[in-house]
Amino acid sequence: MAIHIGRREFIVTLGGTAAWPLAARAQTSKAGYPTKPVRIIVPVAAGGPTDIVARMLAEKLSAMWGQTVFIENKAGAGTNIGNEYAARSDPDGYTILFTTVSLAMNTSLYRSLSYDPIADFAPVSLVTQFALFVFVPNSSPFHSIKELIDYAKSHPGKLTMASPGTGSAPFLAEMLFLQMADIKMTHVPYRGASLAFTDLIPGRVDCLFSGGASLSYSRSGQVRVLATSGPKRDVAAPDLPTIAEAGVPGYDVTGWQALFVPAKTPPEVVRKISADTNTALANPAIRDKLAETGYAAGGSSPEELGTLLKSEIVRWSALVKSVGITLD
């Protein structure tokens, strides 16, 4: 399993972990967690790809735990509002953060953060890995990435590129695309992918990078999808070329979603949440449903996720510096 940015690679070794959730459950069987409803903070707007996956997981955990697991969306500031809120919550396991690679990005995108992604959070489990897809309106004259690039080269800044928020994973993937393709577009940020699609569908913006859950918009005929951002064609849309194939050699961005809890959450509770998340992600129905929307089910130990987060902070920092973006 690999997280890719450009041609560099970070390997998360998950081999041999199949028995780990059972062992962890045995260690935490006396913890009694959870004994009341559990809240999952999602730092993006409701209805977007991240929100959809979070609700899918919440439903499964709720059934496993016999307790209500509910979603609370706290969108804004490139996920910083939700991330900070979760970091400041009681470290008792009843507030969980479901966030994305933006947690690693933000340390370099923002000069000052009110939270520390390493010191203020305890890693729980990797949930998914995903490629992004490039969407355009049905009314768009572009039917390929090459056509989009050719027009942008001859009309610098005329095309608009929407994102689900400045500082989000799709935003930075878009900025990398513009840099590598050597083109200019006008960025239009929204508070979540669903709001961006509200303007993309009627053609008020020209293109948008979004996760696999957004393929529902193209499957229902509301928009057209041109390519995928990953290193190879995606199982959710095998006929689509990669951006690298379609005109930007070497382009390769794969993101992730994961669970974190506030630092100082009891280790046995962290293990319990992680173990049950791994069990949920091993369910064939969940894996198939995720695959349909362009997500590969993750699953990891807290230690593996912690290693991944630290590595991704270094990687995205290098990318942000090369693109030259700061948000405050």
C-alpha positions, 0 to 999 in steps of 0.5 A: 500500500503506497501513498504517492506524491509525484514520483516519491513513495511512502510504504505503509506495511499492513502485512501480518496485521490481520490478527491485531484487531482481535488481540487489541479487542482482548486487551480492551474488553474490560474498558466498557467503551463506548457506554454512550453516543460517540461523535465524529467530527468531519471538518468539511461540509455535509454531502461531500465525498469525505462526509459520505465515507464518514457516515458509512463508517459511523453507521457500521461502528454504531451497529457494532457498538450498540451506541449511536455514532453521529456526524457533526460537520464543522467546515471551514478554513481548509479543515482547520475549524474542525481539526481544532475543535476536535483537538480541544475536545475532551480526551475520552474517546467520545469525540473522534476526528475523521479527517484527510491528508489536509491535516498534514498539509496545513502545517506548511500551508498556514504559518501559524495553527492553533493546534499541532497535528502531532502533539494534539492528536493520537492517531487511530486508524487509516480509513481509506486511500483515494485518487481524485477525479477531474470533473467538467460540466456537460456543457464543457467543450473539453473532452480530455485533459489535453484539450483543457490544457491546450485551451488554458495555455492559449487563454491564461486565467480565463478558465475557473477551477473550483475546489472544496476549500482553499487548503483542501487536498483537492485544492493542493492537487489542483495547484500541483496540476497547474504547476506541472502543466504550466497553465493558469486558471482562476481558483474558486473556493467553496465550503465543500465539494457538494457546493462546488458541484452546485455551480459546476453542473450548470457550468458556472465554473469550468472544472473541479478535482474531487474524490471518487464519491463524486463519481455519482454526479457523472454516473447520473449524467450531471457532469463529465469526468476526464481523468484520475489523479492516481498512478494507475487507472482506478477500479471505480472508472477503469476506462478513464486515463490518468492525468499522467497518461492524458497529458501531464507526465509524472503527475501522481497524487493519492490522498487518504482519510483517517481517524484521530482522537484528542491527545491523552485519550486513554490508550485502551480506548484508542486501541478499541476504536482502531481495532473495531475500525479495522474490523469494519473496513475488513467487511467485504460489503464495506470494501466493495461499497468504498471501491465503487466510489473510488476508495481503497479501504485502509486499516492500520494500527495507531503506530502505522498511522502516526508514521504516515502522518509524520512522513506526509507532513514532510512530503507536503511541506516540500510540495507547498514550498515548490508551488509557493502557497501560503494561506495566512 
